[in-house]
């Protein structure tokens, strides 16, 4: 599975990239047929503390993409919240596929 991590306006360190990859790998337990993931990390402009944004798009067979975006105080927290949202979406998608 191909995992592409892109960081806008900063350089993500190896530890953060490894954390992201481990979260995406855990998602493959729910959807083992995942083709890949595009992760975008960015800093929001503003005065508030929660300015770290994680966007993750999961590619699955059938021309379907599942997307989630979360904002938090740290990139790890944002990625964690985003992966939880994606896990719920993937379960719903898989349930719909079983019903067909």
N, C-alpha and C positions, 0 to 999 in steps of 0.2 A: 504494500500500500504506500502511496506517495503522500507525504505530509510536507506541505510548503508553508514555512513560517516567514511572514513579512512584518517588519517593524518600521513604522513611519515616524520620522523625526527623531529617532534614537536607534542605538544598536543594542539588540537583545543579546545578553550573555549566554554562554553555553548551558549554564544551570537552568535558566528560564526555558530555553529551547527543549532541553531534556524533560523538564516538567510537563511542557505542552505535549510532547510526543508520548509520554506515559499516559496522559489523560485521554489522548486520541486512541491509543492502543486499547485502553479499557473500554472505550465505546465499541470497539470491534467485537467484544463479547456479546453485545446486544445485536449487532448487525455484522456478522462475519463476512458478508459480501461487499463491504464498503470498498470503493475504488480508490478514494483518496480524500484528503482534507486540505483546505486552504485556510490558514490562520492569519489574521491581520491584527496587529497590536498598534494602538495609537494613543497619543496623549491629547485629551480634550483641553481646549483653551478655557480658562476660567479660574476663579479663586477657590472653588470648593476642593475638598480633599479627594473626593471620588472622581479623579480625572483620568484613570487608566481604563481603556476600552479594549475588549477582546471580541473579535468577530470570527466565527468559525462557520465554514460552509463544508458540509459533508457530501461527497458525491457517491450516489448509490445507483445500481443498475436500473435501467428503464427511464433514462433522461430525467431523473428526479434528483433535486438537490434539497438538502435540509440545512436551514440557516438559523443561527442564533447570535445575538449580540448582547453583551452585558457590560456594565460599568461598575467599577469598584475602587477601593483605596489602593490595591496592589494588583499587578498583572496576574499573579498566582490566584488571587481571589476571583478576579474577573474570568479567568480561564476555567476555574472550578465551577463557578455558577453557570457559565456558558455550556460546559460539558454536561452538567446536570439537566439543563433545558433540552439539549440535543438528545440525551438518553431518553427523556420522556417522549420527544417527537419520534425517535426511532422506534420505540415500543409501539406507539400508536400506528405508525406506518406498517410495521410488521404484522400487527393485529389485522389491519385492513387487508393486507396481502393474503393472510390465511383465510379470510372470509370469502375471497373471490373464488 
